Amino acid sequence: MFNKLAEKVMGKGIEECVLRVHATRNKLYELIDKVKVREAQINNTANKDKDQVFQKIQKEINDVRVQYAVAKASLEKAKADQAGLISLVGLLTVSMQAGRDTKELESVISMAICGNPNELVCQEERKEKSEAAGSQGKENGMESGVFNILEIRDSSPGTIRAWCDGEDGSKSAIFVKNGMRQKVIQAQELGKKIFVKYRQGDKGLIAYGVDIVG
């Protein structure tokens, strides 16, 4: 899903539309030059209707004009879709940072990308269930610690990465999602530490519980 989102935002498909516009436009110009040459060869306006070569070229011109118009319309639509999606993603980012409910906005983005308003939401729910299932029997592999927040950045939609100092002086990247994000942001604003229950992930620590210390 997020791969599709990235492709759309980066304008996948627009390049193909541009090439189609150029190809049909060049073809149209070639045919117009060709029909002018044939018209000069006939040298009689009355003979145009009877000349099969002239009529064939004229028909091709009409067909290519339609193709050219369709190609231009497709390009404009692709550009408009990309601009609209970029605006939606920007709004989604702002809403997430503000801790607002984004399910409705995610549904709109999902609909724009793949025609399924539930794809983004369902994917998030599947991920949460998978993580919850993996965290059953938490004593097995679950760790905890107190951390000082150095920096917070967006990692992916719905997730932030908190770069932190541990009590032993080691630095760690802690990935925090959903409602826990607001606690981390609030702790940084207040200059307080956080107590985190976590598991080791491939790129850092995955938070399963966050509390503000003090």
C-alpha positions as CSV (number, residue, x, y, z in Angstrom):
1,M,0.0,0.0,0.0
2,F,2.7,2.5,1.0
3,N,4.7,1.5,-2.1
4,K,1.7,2.5,-4.2
5,L,1.4,5.7,-2.3
6,A,5.1,6.6,-2.9
7,E,4.8,5.8,-6.6
8,K,1.7,8.0,-7.0
9,V,3.3,10.9,-5.0
10,M,6.5,10.6,-7.1
11,G,4.4,10.9,-10.3
12,K,4.5,7.3,-11.6
13,G,2.5,7.3,-14.8
14,I,3.0,10.9,-15.6
15,E,6.1,10.2,-17.7
16,E,4.2,7.7,-19.8
17,C,1.5,10.3,-20.4
18,V,4.0,12.9,-21.4
19,L,5.6,10.4,-23.9
20,R,2.2,9.6,-25.3
21,V,1.4,13.3,-25.8
22,H,4.7,13.9,-27.6
23,A,4.3,10.8,-29.8
24,T,0.7,11.7,-30.9
25,R,1.6,15.3,-31.5
26,N,4.6,14.4,-33.6
27,K,2.5,12.0,-35.6
28,L,-0.1,14.7,-36.1
29,Y,2.5,17.2,-37.5
30,E,3.9,14.5,-39.8
31,L,0.5,13.8,-41.2
32,I,-0.3,17.4,-41.7
33,D,2.9,17.9,-43.6
34,K,2.1,14.8,-45.6
35,V,-1.4,16.0,-46.5
36,K,0.0,19.3,-47.6
37,V,2.4,17.6,-50.0
38,R,-0.4,15.5,-51.4
39,E,-2.6,18.5,-51.8
40,A,0.1,20.2,-53.8
41,Q,0.4,17.2,-56.0
42,I,-3.3,17.1,-56.7
43,N,-3.3,20.8,-57.5
44,N,-7.0,20.8,-57.9
45,T,-9.4,21.3,-55.0
46,A,-12.2,19.4,-56.7
47,N,-10.0,16.3,-57.0
48,K,-9.5,16.1,-53.2
49,D,-12.7,14.3,-52.6
50,K,-11.9,11.7,-55.3
51,D,-8.2,11.2,-54.3
52,Q,-8.1,8.1,-52.2
53,V,-4.5,8.8,-50.9
54,F,-5.6,12.3,-49.8
55,Q,-8.7,11.0,-48.1
56,K,-6.8,8.3,-46.3
57,I,-4.3,10.8,-44.9
58,Q,-7.1,13.1,-43.9
59,K,-8.8,10.2,-42.0
60,E,-5.5,9.4,-40.2
61,I,-5.2,13.1,-39.2
62,N,-8.7,13.0,-37.7
63,D,-8.0,9.8,-35.8
64,V,-4.6,11.1,-34.5
65,R,-6.2,14.4,-33.4
66,V,-8.6,12.4,-31.2
67,Q,-5.7,10.4,-29.8
68,Y,-3.8,13.6,-29.1
69,A,-6.7,15.2,-27.3
70,V,-7.1,12.0,-25.2
71,A,-3.4,11.9,-24.4
72,K,-3.4,15.6,-23.3
73,A,-6.5,15.0,-21.1
74,S,-4.9,11.9,-19.5
75,L,-1.7,14.0,-18.7
76,E,-3.7,16.8,-17.1
77,K,-5.7,14.3,-15.0
78,A,-2.5,12.5,-13.9
79,K,-1.0,15.9,-12.8
80,A,-4.2,16.9,-11.0
81,D,-4.3,13.5,-9.2
82,Q,-0.7,13.8,-8.1
83,A,-1.2,17.3,-6.8
84,G,-4.4,16.3,-4.9
85,L,-2.6,13.3,-3.4
86,I,0.3,15.3,-2.3
87,S,-2.1,17.7,-0.5
88,L,-3.9,14.8,1.2
89,V,-0.6,13.3,2.3
90,G,0.5,16.7,3.7
91,L,-2.8,17.0,5.6
92,L,-2.4,13.4,6.9
93,T,1.0,14.2,8.2
94,V,-0.2,17.4,10.0
95,S,-3.1,15.5,11.5
96,M,-0.9,12.7,12.7
97,Q,1.5,15.1,14.3
98,A,-1.4,16.8,16.1
99,G,-2.7,13.4,17.4
100,R,-6.0,13.6,15.5
101,D,-8.0,10.7,14.3
102,T,-6.9,10.1,10.7
103,K,-9.0,7.0,9.7
104,E,-11.4,9.0,7.5
105,L,-8.5,10.8,5.7
106,E,-6.7,7.4,5.3
107,S,-9.8,6.0,3.6
108,V,-9.8,8.9,1.2
109,I,-6.2,8.3,0.3
110,S,-6.8,4.6,0.0
111,M,-9.7,5.3,-2.4
112,A,-7.5,7.6,-4.5
113,I,-4.7,5.0,-4.8
114,C,-6.4,1.7,-5.2
115,G,-10.1,2.3,-5.2
116,N,-10.5,0.6,-1.8
117,P,-11.3,3.0,1.1
118,N,-10.4,0.4,3.7
119,E,-7.0,-0.7,2.4
120,L,-4.9,1.6,4.4
121,V,-6.9,1.2,7.6
122,C,-7.1,-2.5,7.3
123,Q,-3.4,-2.8,6.7
124,E,-2.8,-0.8,9.8
125,E,-5.1,-3.0,11.8
126,R,-3.5,-6.1,10.5
127,K,-0.1,-4.8,11.5
128,E,-1.4,-3.9,15.0
129,K,-2.9,-7.4,15.5
130,S,0.3,-9.0,14.3
131,E,2.4,-7.0,16.8
132,A,-0.1,-7.7,19.5
133,A,0.1,-11.4,18.8
134,G,3.8,-11.2,18.9
135,S,3.8,-9.5,22.2
136,Q,1.7,-12.2,24.0
137,G,3.6,-13.6,26.9
138,K,5.5,-10.4,27.1
139,E,8.0,-11.6,29.6
140,N,9.6,-13.5,26.8
141,G,11.8,-11.0,25.0
142,M,10.1,-7.9,26.4
143,E,12.4,-5.3,28.0
144,S,12.0,-1.9,29.6
145,G,14.0,1.2,30.4
146,V,14.1,4.9,31.1
147,F,15.2,7.1,28.3
148,N,16.0,10.8,27.7
149,I,14.6,12.1,24.4
150,L,17.1,13.8,22.1
151,E,15.2,14.1,18.9
152,I,11.8,13.1,17.4
153,R,11.2,12.6,13.7
154,D,8.4,11.1,11.6
155,S,9.3,7.5,10.5
156,S,6.2,6.4,8.5
157,P,2.5,7.3,8.6
158,G,1.4,6.8,12.2
159,T,4.9,6.2,13.5
160,I,7.6,8.4,15.0
161,R,11.2,7.7,15.7
162,A,12.6,9.0,19.0
163,W,16.4,9.2,19.2
164,C,17.1,8.7,22.9
165,D,19.8,8.3,25.5
166,G,19.5,5.3,27.8
167,E,20.4,5.3,31.5
168,D,23.6,3.5,30.6
169,G,24.6,6.3,28.2
170,S,23.8,4.2,25.1
171,K,21.8,5.8,22.3
172,S,18.8,4.1,20.7
173,A,16.2,4.7,18.1
174,I,12.7,4.0,19.5
175,F,9.8,3.5,17.1
176,V,6.5,4.7,18.6
177,K,3.1,4.5,17.1
178,N,-0.6,5.3,17.7
179,G,-1.5,7.0,21.1
180,M,1.9,6.5,22.5
181,R,3.3,9.1,20.1
182,Q,1.6,11.9,21.9
183,K,3.2,10.9,25.3
184,V,6.6,11.0,23.7
185,I,6.0,14.4,22.1
186,Q,4.6,15.7,25.4
187,A,7.6,14.4,27.4
188,Q,10.0,16.1,25.0
189,E,8.1,19.4,25.3
190,L,8.1,19.1,29.2
191,G,11.8,18.1,29.2
192,K,11.0,14.9,30.9
193,K,12.2,11.3,30.5
194,I,10.1,8.4,29.3
195,F,9.7,4.8,30.6
196,V,9.4,2.4,27.7
197,K,8.4,-1.2,27.4
198,Y,9.9,-2.5,24.2
199,R,11.2,-5.3,22.0
200,Q,14.3,-5.3,19.8
201,G,13.5,-4.6,16.1
202,D,15.6,-4.7,13.0
203,K,16.2,-0.9,13.0
204,G,15.8,-0.1,16.7
205,L,13.5,-0.6,19.6
206,I,9.8,-1.1,19.1
207,A,7.7,0.5,21.8
208,Y,4.8,-1.4,23.3
209,G,4.2,0.9,26.3
210,V,5.2,4.5,27.1
211,D,4.9,6.5,30.3
212,I,6.2,9.9,31.2
213,V,8.6,9.8,34.2
214,G,8.1,12.4,36.8
